[in-house]
Amino acid sequence: MASVPAGINLSCVNLTQVLEGLGHPERSLRVIQVGGTNGKGSVCACLTSILRAAGFTVGTFNSPHLLDPRDSIAINYTPISSEDWSRLQTRITEAELSLSSSSAPVRLTHFERLTCTAILWFAERQIDFAILEVGVGGRRDATSVCRDSVLVSVLTSIGLDHVGLIGNSLGEIAHEKSGIFVPGRVVIVADHRSPPLAMSGAASPVSVASSLSLGSVPPLPLTLNLATTSASSTTPRPDLYFDSPLLGSFQLANFAAAIHAVDALRRVYHMAIPDEAIQTGMAQCHWPGRLETRPFPGGFAPEVEMLIDGAHNMDSAMALSLFVDEEWRPLCASILRRSEGKAALDIIKQLVRPGDRLLIVPFTQPQGMPWVRCMEPGALAEEVRQTLPLANTSALESVLPCLSLPDALQLIRNTRWYESSGIVLCGSLYLVSDFYRLCVRPADSESLFTTL
């Protein structure tokens, strides 16, 4: 495997020490841990919404953040306050200092500190459930310090992401991600490719109390449009119908995973979660930045919509491409940004079609993530121009590097490309973050994380 970049620590030693110094707040939590490559955030959002509808107080820890590190830590969709944030940072720093010596300093990474902050805040507020989204991998991820408090582990789809860091093949990556499985606790596997890979990699598969593999999700009653996704759940409740504002047929596997997890809470842990809470929760579920329609900035009348999606690897690009082909063609412009180390050209080939316009822009360096670097737009644009004709896309109308996202949006305004077809912004959640910072008023930012 490749060396671990600066800022990432695939070991829980320091975080475990700090939590011990803080009195082990993680032991008071009831945790649902969600790992995988794609779909983790959607499953977390569904679980949060369903459990809220059932009357529970729910803490959710997601990564990466959208606007500010605080928005990755929320209770009932309300991010941690700046006052609580500052107070807990002080407590964590004091714990680090008390455990450090001149020869052996104890310092948490950015993600470990976020995880520790979430655990402390959730424990203080005595929430009913903590839903934790894995950051990188699973076995050695910071969220796995809560292993002894996990009730249900959910593994979403597995794909080739973080290659070299957590594995060089699908099997190696699945083995690492299956490290969230806890012997004797419920496991939900939501990808038809994942069960044999993940279960073969589990540390103690025979000790897992309940492995509810969804397998290949069968066709379901489905109406896809830009307003709602209507579907029935798969087993265990094939007769339970609900509506969800989350778009894309790929969400069906995520819906099923969330409902399986809820059913496990009912059957194994005897939690009172009525069917009505599932229906209400799914109808109110909201997950910003994933197949989300937003007004194109500029106050147009009638309103011009654009599609926002954080697709950043091949599997998520394929899902976005399928949705765009079915619902959003022809494209006026795709505003795209790639991180270094990603298979940029393969992903672009998946997304663009002859006649599309491709605008390549930089994104803002995310806070606390020095290993994330943005590819230079001009160099990537030239590489795309030279490579795409080989993939039978010589009719690509234009590939344009832009200095910034505002420049790209201004170009679309000036050329009036929006009049003939749709606009998609994709390629990185960090670019989605830039869009929100640019186009969402500070007073409205919290509404991004509340239910519709």
KOLMAR-223982 format. One record per residue (C-alpha): y, x, z. Coordinates in steps of 0.001 Angstrom, whole numbers, plus 500000, padded with zeros to 6 digits. Layout:
N
YXZ...
***
This chain:
452
500000500000500000503612501009499527505631502380502417507380499780504540511101499540503639513730500297506250514527497158508235510971495782508141508542496413510993505047495063510333504117495454513969504796493152516880504828495915519507508577496001520187508973492231520004506016491711522340507579494117524835510942492364524684509369488930525143507409490249528108510655491529529599512171488083529061509315486351530883507161485379527880509143482312526737506775481930523755504010480776526088505834477533526847505924476431523195503618474239521124503642475930517736502817474945514176502852478158512136503265477892508361502387480803506070501715481321502371503693482436499328505388479276498064505876475906499723506287477127503313509812475782503662508912472418502140505967471987504521508175472935507476510794470413506341508191467637505988506693468376509403510107468476511046511132465170509507507864463382510373507809464593513976511460463672514411510711460186513108507948459963515721510515460612518446509784464274519173512311467067519636511514469653516973512621473254516665512362474810513209512612478492512303512932479234508581513699482331506561515756483423504809518935481712505953521225479962503475524789480377504728524555482187508043521683483641510115522215480838512631521137478168510151517590479575510135517169478356513736517601474627514340516578471814516661516347468425514984518058470009511955521109471097513979521545474906513823521966476901516997525597476976518154527658480153517964527945480110521770524179479941522323523668482512519588526034485034521201524615484449524669521030484997523522521951488118521535523286489560524780520050488719526614517953490325523890520090493472523842519838493757527624516049493449527380515944496155524706518027498512526840515957497898529964512778498811528080514214501842526278514199505464527222515955508399525594512718509425523925511411505939523112514153503446522248513142499807521791515072498176518959514174494941517232514598494562513490516872491829512142513953489439511595512385490240514964515714489491516629515962486189514760512421485301515839513158486235519441516362484176519392514483481137518089511771481480520732514277481845523567516394478901522445513415476627521828511976477485525253515312476864526977515662473459525335512064472519526209511379471167522745508195469269521928507170471335518885508205474659517352507621474934513606507678478594512595507807479781508993506193483176508464508551485835507123506310488424505420502521488286505263501129486741508414498800488974510369501586491364511394504555489029511041506979488629513946506213484901514242502617485788515130503728486828518621503335483088519321499667483228518357498395481996521730500675478940521506499633477859518000498119474385517689497887474268513887498087476994511233499067475894507719498502478161504720500280477012501560499753478414498059499058482133497748500565484194494950501521487738494070504632488390496125505572491368498309503019493306496255502426496746497732503870495758501090501132493369502215498560493919499465497979494885495853495791491962494790495549488244495436492563488862497715494367491489499789497453489297500097495322486294501097493595488434503715496949489411505213498310485863505155495140484456506723495966486536509779497827483510511139494496481724511697493711481388515402490064481074516511489406477673518017492539476082516543493123473880513503493589475526510107494996473764507025494547475508503654496571473870500900495803475816497713492656475286495670492522479045495042493105479949498668490174478657500759487525481183499656490060484007499675491705483059502933488586482075504834486777485247503791489694487202505184489914485335508478489201487456511527486799484928513062486150482148510548483178480764512463485403480196515486487953478085513659487581474584515049488669472633512007489186473983508517490633471178506423490765472594502923492629470330500540491018471851497500492528470935494159494848468020494814493754465144492548496208463187490393498226460764492476500468457797491682503652459655490846507062458810489459509208461855488802512928461479488280516049463107489614516323460743492563512944460519494231509311461522494160506971458640494959503409459482495819500439458590497924498969461091500300495544462547499658492908462506502381492873461770505279494954458659504416494604457816500706496102454376501349499317455692502911502210455470500459505625457008500887508726458062498981510226461526499206513474462927497806511795466317497274511320466783493538508458468256491529504776467413491167503881470731492851505206469213496093502137466977496294500057469820497742502829470522500264503022466836501206499259466743501694499328469899503833501999468439506113500125465139506472496860466956507218498664468903509942500107465703511401496683464075511289495260467073513166497916466621515853496785463002516170493024463534516093492597466902517807495555466917520193495945463138520639499651463059519760501212459635519246502416459781515636502266456373513915501880455922510168505412454553510053506715457928511255504988459631508324506532457199505855509993457388507419509850461150507812508807461734504219511521459394502943514185461264504944512925464799504324515552467201503017515157470843501979518281472398500400518084474877497558514710473799496185514857471634493049518086470186494372520714468533492216524326469352493057527629468503491349528860471219489031532007472585490719535233471490489132535668467812489935534461466511486584534496462796485865531906461631485124530173464038487459528222466893485872525041467772487751523252471090487927519800471945489234519567474487492074516304476263492850515388479458494674512422480287492396511886484037492750508265484800491837505858483835489067504309480818490785507643479300491781509043480074488314506104478242486731506727475221488959510432475226488090509665475675484389507291472702484407509867470496486095512658471601483759510497471034480674509661467517481845512998466460483282515870468770482413515585469998478806517426471126476794519105473782478888522754474539478468522663477616480655520399479215483195522313481259485753519793483741487029519662486684489373516780488965490236516039491307493110514784494807492462511034495102492709510370491640491301508667491094487925512016490095486434511088489953482761507867488035483354509752485458485401512538485136482818509977484663480043508478481850482085511820480088482465513711480401479185513078478695475860514510479209472355518080477965472273518757478506475962521715480480477213520974482936480011523752484124482311522751486984484614524836487442487752524683489533490949524174488059494404525679489028497740523682491494499818521946489358502480522781490191506072520166492250507888518048492858504762518848496363503459515605496435501465516833493582499224518761495031496297520213493255493311519456494475489788522531495434487783523337492471485467524200494536482396521030496616482539518838493560483052520589491679480236519946494562477836516309494751478895515967491006478309517522491271474825515091494018473861512015492380475344512280488641474807511865488718470995508425490221471606507561487039473488508456484782470546511825483865472020514024485485469387515991482248469114517389482737472602520996481905471845522657484310474235521990486609477165525209487347478992525777489519482070528537488240484356530426490087487067529975487268489572528776483704490034532376482354489830532752484132486474529548482513485186530656479055486311534083479574484734532439480598481452530453477350481445533650475385482105535591477158479354532865476776476730532065473184477792528361473969477470527673471345480116528535468563477667525338468917475657522646469718478206521709470767481720522498473747483912519962475471486161520782478057488814517698479983489903516069483354490472516882484009494113517581482112497309520374484623497870522067483368494700521592479805495946523316480928499152526236482276497130526528478935495347526692477038498638529274479432500057531354478959496941531017475218496506530343473676499918533275473218502262532778474764505737533161471315507309530252470069505183527937473062505591525945471596508482525119468542506372522969470807504180520444470913506986520463467286508084518403464497506620519836462388503853
***
